[in-house]
């Protein structure tokens, strides 16, 4: 029950959530960009 082991685990959990959210936002932006490009080309 060491607090030193608790902090890294919590930070890793927060980092995973931030990375997941960032990946979702980037994927949405890419999809929107592709849709806009396809709309312009067509």
Backbone bond lengths (Angstrom), bond angles and torsions (degrees), N, CA, C in turn:
res aa  C-N    CA-C-N  psi(-1)  N-CA   C-N-CA  omega(-1)  CA-C   N-CA-C  phi
1 X - - - 1.465 - - 1.528 109.49 -
2 X 1.309 117.25 54.40 1.460 119.74 179.30 1.529 110.04 -92.88
3 X 1.334 117.43 132.50 1.472 121.12 178.98 1.523 111.95 -62.93
4 X 1.339 116.91 -23.89 1.464 120.57 -179.08 1.530 110.03 -66.67
5 X 1.340 116.45 -33.52 1.459 119.72 -179.84 1.527 110.73 -79.71
6 X 1.327 117.01 -22.40 1.466 120.94 -177.22 1.528 111.62 -76.82
7 X 1.327 116.50 -38.00 1.469 120.26 -177.74 1.534 112.71 -63.97
8 X 1.329 119.75 -51.72 1.471 120.15 -179.49 1.525 111.77 -57.25
9 X 1.337 117.24 -39.99 1.460 120.92 -179.16 1.525 109.38 -63.62
10 X 1.331 116.64 -42.13 1.458 120.62 -179.60 1.525 110.05 -68.31
11 X 1.317 116.48 -41.95 1.468 119.60 179.16 1.522 110.44 -63.22
12 X 1.339 116.23 -40.61 1.463 120.08 179.94 1.530 109.65 -63.26
13 X 1.350 116.43 -38.41 1.465 120.71 179.95 1.523 110.23 -64.84
14 X 1.334 116.50 -43.90 1.465 121.05 179.33 1.535 109.83 -65.60
15 X 1.329 115.82 -40.46 1.476 119.66 -179.07 1.524 110.47 -63.50
16 X 1.354 116.45 -39.02 1.466 119.55 179.73 1.525 110.44 -63.89
17 X 1.337 116.66 -39.90 1.466 120.60 179.71 1.531 110.09 -65.75
18 X 1.347 116.28 -43.09 1.467 119.82 -179.58 1.525 110.17 -64.24
19 X 1.331 116.61 -42.72 1.468 120.22 -179.85 1.524 110.08 -64.20
20 X 1.333 116.28 -41.19 1.465 120.18 179.65 1.515 110.99 -63.90
21 X 1.328 116.35 -42.85 1.467 120.56 -179.59 1.530 109.67 -65.79
22 X 1.333 117.16 -42.58 1.464 121.24 -179.88 1.528 109.73 -63.41
23 X 1.332 116.70 -41.64 1.465 120.33 179.84 1.524 110.24 -63.49
24 X 1.344 116.27 -40.00 1.463 120.09 179.48 1.520 111.21 -64.54
25 X 1.327 116.44 -42.65 1.471 120.90 -179.76 1.528 110.13 -65.07
26 X 1.320 116.40 -44.54 1.468 120.36 -179.41 1.524 110.23 -63.13
27 X 1.349 116.79 -42.92 1.466 120.19 -179.30 1.527 110.13 -63.60
28 X 1.341 116.58 -38.91 1.473 119.82 178.81 1.528 110.25 -65.06
29 X 1.337 116.90 -41.46 1.460 120.39 179.87 1.527 110.35 -64.10
30 X 1.335 116.02 -41.31 1.476 120.07 -179.83 1.521 109.88 -64.12
31 X 1.355 116.52 -43.26 1.464 119.61 -179.80 1.526 110.05 -63.74
32 X 1.325 117.17 -41.09 1.468 120.41 179.42 1.527 110.23 -65.00
33 X 1.342 116.83 -40.42 1.462 120.78 179.65 1.535 110.23 -64.14
34 X 1.336 115.89 -43.09 1.470 119.69 179.51 1.523 110.21 -64.80
35 X 1.339 116.78 -41.19 1.476 120.26 179.79 1.527 109.73 -63.92
36 X 1.332 117.38 -41.56 1.463 121.31 179.90 1.529 110.17 -65.88
37 X 1.330 116.26 -42.52 1.465 119.99 179.80 1.524 109.95 -64.27
38 X 1.324 117.05 -42.78 1.467 120.78 179.87 1.525 109.70 -63.97
39 X 1.326 116.37 -39.60 1.473 120.45 -179.84 1.537 110.07 -64.93
40 X 1.330 116.20 -39.72 1.464 119.95 -179.84 1.529 110.34 -69.01
41 X 1.338 116.54 -40.52 1.461 120.14 -178.78 1.516 110.72 -68.14
42 X 1.317 116.67 -38.49 1.472 120.55 -178.78 1.516 109.08 -83.90
